[in-house]
Amino acid sequence: MTALDAVAASLAGRAVPDQPLGARTTYRVGGHAALLVEAHGEDDLVAVHRALVAAGDPVPLLVVGQGSNLLVADTGFPGLVVVLGGEFDFVDVHDTTVRAGGSASLPKVARKSAAAGLRGLEWGVGVPGSVGGALRMNAGGHGSDIAAVLDQCRLFDLSAGEAAVWGPDRLGLGYRRSDVGPGDAVVWAEFALTVGDRDAAMEAVTEVVRWRREHQPGGSNAGSVFTNPAGDSAGRLVDEAGLKGLRMGSAQVSPKHANFIQADSGGSADDVHRLIDYVRSVVADRTGVVLEPEVRLVGFAGDALPLVHAGPEPQTPPARAEVSTSSRGRDLSGSPTPDDPMPAVEPRLWQRRMAVLRDQSRRRLRWIIAALCAVVAATAVLVTLHSPVLAVRNVTVDGVHRTDPAAVVAAARVGGSPLVDIDTGASAARVEQLPWVAHATVVRSWPDGVTITVTERVPVAVVDRPGGGVAVVDGSGHVLELAATAPPGLLTLGAVAVPGGPGSVLGPAAGPALAVADALPATLAPGVRRLAVTAGHRVWLDLGGGVSAALGGGAHMGAKLQSLASVLASAHPTGPAVIDVTVPDLPTVGPPAAGAPPWRGAA
Ligand SMILES: Cc1cc2nc3c(=O)[nH]c(=O)nc-3n(C[C@H](O)[C@H](O)[C@H](O)COP(=O)(O)OP(=O)(O)OC[C@H]3O[C@@H](n4cnc5c(N)ncnc54)[C@H](O)[C@@H]3O)c2cc1C
């Protein structure tokens, strides 16, 4: 019986084997937990402790909250998962103190505190985890973190089977870290907040939600993938390495925020893991900075399992495989071995046991011989596959109009390599570094061919360059090429800086202008002379003859432009006039106000 079998037997009726774990995380990818127990009160935690004692050896153990900082391997987690609920899900507000259970949702605690007029935890509305997970990670944002507001907490030590109340000074809280170990379960945490104005607190909560919506992507992710290196931003380093939007299989570096990696629905945790590794290596090669994952990687080969041990110390520290999946090297239920003396056993029974053991040994030997034959055959196949006999000779490039096919082949780096050695994901990712390429797929065709299919970016606007000429950009602000003059039919974006050559990306200030360029209907485009963005990201169009259009911020741009088209279709005003479609349902036409539009008096 393995240590985990002993845990399962001890928790019979409470723990369930082979339960989906990836589905409990915000990534929504990854495999199952070998064993899962839902703890509804401290009695259940005591039962888990007893099961760990019964195991004798250390057991891989993971306490899971909302799963918003976890990436579970597709092969799952080969140990016991503890999920808190029931009595651990509560929020109590008393004067300026808020006590919340380990499984309570942090956004809920933040909202309830703000609704009681308490200040200090409003940022928590943007962290979609549990109180326990937030404490373990010392979660934070918007200039604060758990350490700043925590007064005390109750931790249940699953190894020792007892709980204690701890102050923040003994928890080793640092930037996205704490000394809360894999064998600790946060029972509750108490936050010391300050009295403030209820409306101001609720407004701060709303502002945090608005900011998150505007700056962070939706979809399946676990927030920031990497912690920020001292004095720098992980997102900036990934962005500057040109990896924003990079895709590997079902995982993609978010085009909206470079420190977020998203997984496609029904995707693979291994794709996310591969992409994390790839981004780390590119940033390290480029800058020498080795980014550290903030997201917890669970069950991946090469990552240490969180082992928890209760009861007397084991004789020898067990290796990972011994603990997680196998009983190899251990005496199963006290059975004799051929060399063991068995003085107290009746002789016929002893002979019978020895016969069974000999039979087992013979079967094991047959298995070993069969396995060796399989290894030899597999090695022969592998040697053939990796030999130059099956090297790539034909590369086909589809879908290119603006990109040189030779550049695509060079970027893919597939020619001459054995077909089996080609990493199609990495190859496609390299092709996607070319300025015009939005998306690429690389597909092998046996015995010696590779097809690279490219989807190119669509130019929507140009930006004047300080020294003359223009940069042609697409709707997401990628600089596609530099040209002496603007190609016909493209809108010129005013007051926008060009960051660099092809492949660079316009800064966030260009967002509203790009939204216009991207959504501009064909009927309006010929009448627009220029576009400018003024303070507060407010967008203006010069329609000529002293007539301007005020579009406001970048949101709802499609509706605003439709509204503008309707006004112009019904009656084209004469200048000086401003058509204000900031609220698209209520367009107004009037004289220009003082200070706006930006080109008043010109054109
Ligand atoms: C869209 C999005 C935005 C995010 N933004 C932020 C942000 O701004 N700032 C930030 O810090 N994080 C952020 N995160 C990450 C994540 O929400 C936090 O790390 C959160 O605190 C994790 O809590 P959880 O309950 O989901 O923990 P899980 O992901 O379930 O687990 C994380 C760790 O905590 C441990 N743990 C969980 N519950 C307990 C418990 N009761 N007792 C002991 N240990 C426990 C787990 O064993 C694991 O080691 C974001 C995530 C997403 C998806």
The ligand as an SDF file (V2000), in Angstrom:
LIG
                    3D

 53 58  0  0  0  0  0  0  0  0999 V2000
   -7.4060   37.9000  -13.3460 C   0  0  0  0  0  0  0  0  0  0  0  0
   -6.4720   37.7280  -12.1720 C   0  0  0  0  0  0  0  0  0  0  0  0
   -5.9110   38.8410  -11.5750 C   0  0  0  0  0  0  0  0  0  0  0  0
   -5.0400   38.6940  -10.5000 C   0  0  0  0  0  0  0  0  0  0  0  0
   -4.5070   39.8090   -9.9250 N   0  0  0  0  0  0  0  0  0  0  0  0
   -3.6990   39.6830   -8.8640 C   0  0  0  0  0  0  0  0  0  0  0  0
   -3.1670   40.8400   -8.2050 C   0  0  0  0  0  0  0  0  0  0  0  0
   -3.4380   41.9690   -8.5630 O   0  0  0  0  0  0  0  0  0  0  0  0
   -2.3480   40.6630   -7.1490 N   0  0  0  0  0  0  0  0  0  0  0  0
   -2.0140   39.4180   -6.6940 C   0  0  0  0  0  0  0  0  0  0  0  0
   -1.2700   39.3250   -5.7060 O   0  0  0  0  0  0  0  0  0  0  0  0
   -2.4900   38.3110   -7.2980 N   0  0  0  0  0  0  0  0  0  0  0  0
   -3.3250   38.4050   -8.3560 C   0  0  0  0  0  0  0  0  0  0  0  0
   -3.8230   37.2850   -8.9580 N   0  0  0  0  0  0  0  0  0  0  0  0
   -3.3760   35.9560   -8.5010 C   0  0  0  0  0  0  0  0  0  0  0  0
   -4.2720   35.3020   -7.4320 C   0  0  0  0  0  0  0  0  0  0  0  0
   -5.5890   35.7850   -7.5070 O   0  0  0  0  0  0  0  0  0  0  0  0
   -3.7280   35.5100   -6.0360 C   0  0  0  0  0  0  0  0  0  0  0  0
   -2.4450   34.9660   -5.8880 O   0  0  0  0  0  0  0  0  0  0  0  0
   -4.6530   34.9050   -4.9710 C   0  0  0  0  0  0  0  0  0  0  0  0
   -4.2530   35.3620   -3.7220 O   0  0  0  0  0  0  0  0  0  0  0  0
   -4.6360   33.3750   -4.9570 C   0  0  0  0  0  0  0  0  0  0  0  0
   -5.6880   32.9220   -4.1140 O   0  0  0  0  0  0  0  0  0  0  0  0
   -6.4150   31.5320   -4.4020 P   0  0  0  0  0  0  0  0  0  0  0  0
   -7.4100   31.2870   -3.3450 O   0  0  0  0  0  0  0  0  0  0  0  0
   -6.9150   31.4840   -5.7740 O   0  0  0  0  0  0  0  0  0  0  0  0
   -5.1840   30.5390   -4.2060 O   0  0  0  0  0  0  0  0  0  0  0  0
   -4.8130   29.2950   -5.0940 P   0  0  0  0  0  0  0  0  0  0  0  0
   -4.4830   29.7160   -6.4580 O   0  0  0  0  0  0  0  0  0  0  0  0
   -5.8300   28.2480   -4.9150 O   0  0  0  0  0  0  0  0  0  0  0  0
   -3.4660   28.8540   -4.3520 O   0  0  0  0  0  0  0  0  0  0  0  0
   -2.3570   29.7150   -4.3390 C   0  0  0  0  0  0  0  0  0  0  0  0
   -1.4410   29.2820   -3.1920 C   0  0  0  0  0  0  0  0  0  0  0  0
   -2.1120   29.5150   -1.9510 O   0  0  0  0  0  0  0  0  0  0  0  0
   -2.2270   28.2900   -1.2110 C   0  0  0  0  0  0  0  0  0  0  0  0
   -3.5230   28.3250   -0.5270 N   0  0  0  0  0  0  0  0  0  0  0  0
   -4.7490   28.5230   -1.0690 C   0  0  0  0  0  0  0  0  0  0  0  0
   -5.6970   28.5300   -0.0960 N   0  0  0  0  0  0  0  0  0  0  0  0
   -5.0460   28.3020    1.0720 C   0  0  0  0  0  0  0  0  0  0  0  0
   -5.4590   28.1830    2.4320 C   0  0  0  0  0  0  0  0  0  0  0  0
   -6.7380   28.2970    2.8230 N   0  0  0  0  0  0  0  0  0  0  0  0
   -4.5140   27.9530    3.3630 N   0  0  0  0  0  0  0  0  0  0  0  0
   -3.1950   27.8380    3.0130 C   0  0  0  0  0  0  0  0  0  0  0  0
   -2.7470   27.9390    1.7720 N   0  0  0  0  0  0  0  0  0  0  0  0
   -3.6620   28.1760    0.8040 C   0  0  0  0  0  0  0  0  0  0  0  0
   -2.1130   27.1950   -2.2620 C   0  0  0  0  0  0  0  0  0  0  0  0
   -1.6340   25.9990   -1.6800 O   0  0  0  0  0  0  0  0  0  0  0  0
   -1.1180   27.7990   -3.2420 C   0  0  0  0  0  0  0  0  0  0  0  0
    0.1910   27.6180   -2.7630 O   0  0  0  0  0  0  0  0  0  0  0  0
   -4.7030   37.4010  -10.0270 C   0  0  0  0  0  0  0  0  0  0  0  0
   -5.2710   36.2750  -10.6300 C   0  0  0  0  0  0  0  0  0  0  0  0
   -6.1580   36.4320  -11.6920 C   0  0  0  0  0  0  0  0  0  0  0  0
   -6.7770   35.2200  -12.3090 C   0  0  0  0  0  0  0  0  0  0  0  0
  1  2  1  0
  2  3  1  0
  2 52  2  0
  3  4  2  0
  4  5  1  0
  4 50  1  0
  5  6  2  0
  6  7  1  0
  6 13  1  0
  7  8  2  0
  7  9  1  0
  9 10  1  0
 10 11  2  0
 10 12  1  0
 12 13  2  0
 13 14  1  0
 14 15  1  0
 14 50  1  0
 15 16  1  0
 16 17  1  0
 16 18  1  0
 18 19  1  0
 18 20  1  0
 20 21  1  0
 20 22  1  0
 22 23  1  0
 23 24  1  0
 24 25  2  0
 24 26  1  0
 24 27  1  0
 27 28  1  0
 28 29  2  0
 28 30  1  0
 28 31  1  0
 31 32  1  0
 32 33  1  0
 33 34  1  0
 33 48  1  0
 34 35  1  0
 35 36  1  0
 35 46  1  0
 36 37  1  0
 36 45  1  0
 37 38  2  0
 38 39  1  0
 39 40  1  0
 39 45  2  0
 40 41  1  0
 40 42  2  0
 42 43  1  0
 43 44  2  0
 44 45  1  0
 46 47  1  0
 46 48  1  0
 48 49  1  0
 50 51  2  0
 51 52  1  0
 52 53  1  0
M  END
$$$$
